[in-house]
Amino acid sequence: MRTRPLKVALLGCGVVGSEVARIMTTHADDLAARIGAPVELAGVAVRRPSKVREGIDPALVTTDATALVKRGDIDVVVEVIGGIEPARALITTAFEHGASVVSANKALLAQDGAALHAVAEEHGRDLYYEAAVAGAIPLIRPLRESLAGDKVNRVLGIVNGTTNFILDKMDSTGAGYQEALDEATALGYAEADPTADVEGFDAAAKAAILAGIAFHTRVRLDDVYREGMAEVTAADFASAKNMGCTIKLLAICERAADGGSVTARVHPAMIPLSHPLASVRGAYNAVFVESDASGQLMFYGPGAGGSPTASAVLGDLVAVCRNKLSGTTGPGESAYAALPVSSMGEVVTRYHISLDVADKPGVLAQVATVFAEHGVSIDTVRQQGKDGEASLVVVTHRASDASLSGTVEALRSLDTVRGVASIMRVEGE
């Protein structure tokens, strides 16, 4: 074993960063044995240096992150500060000054992953980011390495624990959206401002990363269709139960049937109770991968939190340090396929549409005619009426988003249709 330690700079010392530092200290001997050399925490960049950080030598703490990554003796920079800047500049500077990087920054990687990979390759450095998607669940490495000889066709998953907790609570207790969100906030699952989670921004960044790796194609955050879950109601769950389904906020990355394009999207969807993802409860994450040779694979576990995310960071740190010792680098960006990313209008799926209609003869015929005129085939219809008003629930066969949009606009023009109560996609079949 080499006795001279590999030096690690830690950018950020919040919930995740403090756990990374703690594990580096308490598991130092094990990490050294696995790597082949000891690792030493050489500096910790923070915004508030006066804060007491248990187990961290105050002499290591600095507010000058740029000076830390420019030192020249740093072997690996661990970036857990999040956001776009200054993280992007710091990672780039780290590569330029001889360090490889381990990051948990999903937003930055989804927006500028290609550029960061290019700088890493230019300087012969590693960029690892297992912790950027689904916490401790191994996803990046299986997609990038274990399935490198296979053809991945679909990645379907629950990649945000906050949203899964809220929807699970609505499903199991009949609570409304706001009530379930309030409980998630009280329990610490939701941030004071939950927008990034409930509006799908967090999941969309993860979907961009997963799609890029799975399909060997550059997929940016702007390429991902995103739809939040604030409009999901208890009535939607009641309808889902009538179909033998539940509702999840899903990240879905797909290769087109002809293999010529890919799509990436995040939105609420009904999934059959028989699907493995339907049983994922609470704040847990799970990702379902479908490929040619391996068939169907499912990855499940805690998707967030200090310890799970730190576990993924440390796994990357071990791999990067091993590469450093052997004078090699691990897999970089694989974007050789360069497949076009299709718009949401081209996505084909099933739909569940709930309409408020007049309770009188001929309404169903009018509605069915509109669907037929737009080339959307109906699978099932359920109608309930009372006192001149009725609810009409239509479930379609597979149709494109564009054709469904045209159908809904035409339905709204009917004088017998009082309103469109909800539209939800049906996935996982």
C-alpha positions, 0 to 999 in steps of 0.5 A: 500500500502507498503511504503518501495519502491522496488529498481530497478537497470538500466543497460544501459541508451541509447535510451531505458534505458533513456525512462525507467528512464523517465517513472519511474519518470513521472508515479511514482504514477501510477506505485505505485498504480498498483504495490502496492508499490513505485518503486525507481531507485536505480542505473544506470550503464553506460559506459560514466558517464560524459554524461548529462542524463536529469532527472537522479540524477548524484549520481545514475550513476556508471560505475561498473555494477557488484557492482550495481547488487551485492548490495543485496538490489536491487529487480529488475534489468532492463537490456537494454545494449544488446549483450552477455557479460557482460549482461549474467554475470550481469544477472546471478549475479543479480539472485545470489544476490536476484534480478529478471530481466527484459531484452530486450536482444534478442540476449542473450535470443536466445543464452542462454535463457535456461541457464538463466532460469535455474539460475533464477529458482535455485534462485527463481527469475523472468526472463521477456523479453517482450521487446526482441521481437517486441517492445511494441507489446504484444507477449511473454505474450499472447503466454506464458500465454493467449494461455497456454491452446491452441496448437499453430501451426504457428507463422508468422510475420514481426518482424523487422521494418527496413527491412519492411520499406525498402521492403515497399519503394521498393514496393510502389515506385519501388526503388531499394534495395540500394536506399531504404536502403539509405532512411531508413538510412537517416530517422534513421530507419537503423543503420550505419551498417544495417547488423543485420537487413537486413541479418536477424540476428535480426529477427532470434533471435526473431524467436528463442524466439517465437518458443521456447515459442510457441512450448514449445521446446528449440530453439536456434539461431543456429537452425534458418535458416536465409536468408537476403534480399539484393538480392531482386530486383525491378524485384522480386516486379514486379513478385510478383505484377503479382501474386497478392503478395508483398514481406516481410522479414518473421520470420516463426515458424511452427509445423510439420503437424504430430506434431513431430517436429518444424522449425524456419526460416527467409527469404524474401517471397512473400505473397498474398495481401489478407493476413493481413501481406501484409498491414503492412507498413513502420517500423511497425511490425505484427505477425500472430499466428495460433492455434487449439482453438483460430484460427488466431490472429494478433498482430500489432504495432510499433516494435522498438524505445525508447518509445515502447520498454520502454513500454514493459519493464515497463509492465514487471517491474510491473508484476515482482514487483507484484510477488516480493510483493506476494512472488511468481514468474511468468512463467518460461521456458516451454520446456517440449515438447522437439520437434526436430528442423528440418532442412531447407531442410525438410521445405515444401512451394511454390516457385517462380523461375525466369529463364533466358533461350534461346528463342527457341522451346523445352525450356519449355519442358526441364524445365518441365521435370527437375521439374518432375524428382525431384518430384516438381509439377508446378502450373503456368508458364509464358514465355516472349521472345525477340531476342533469350533470354527469361524469364521463371517464374515458380511457384510450388505447395508445395515442400521441400527445399531439392527437390527444391535445387536439381531441381535448380542444374539440371536446371543450367546444361541445356544448354538452361538455361542461369541462375537462376535470383531469387528464392523466397518462397511463404508463407501465403496461 
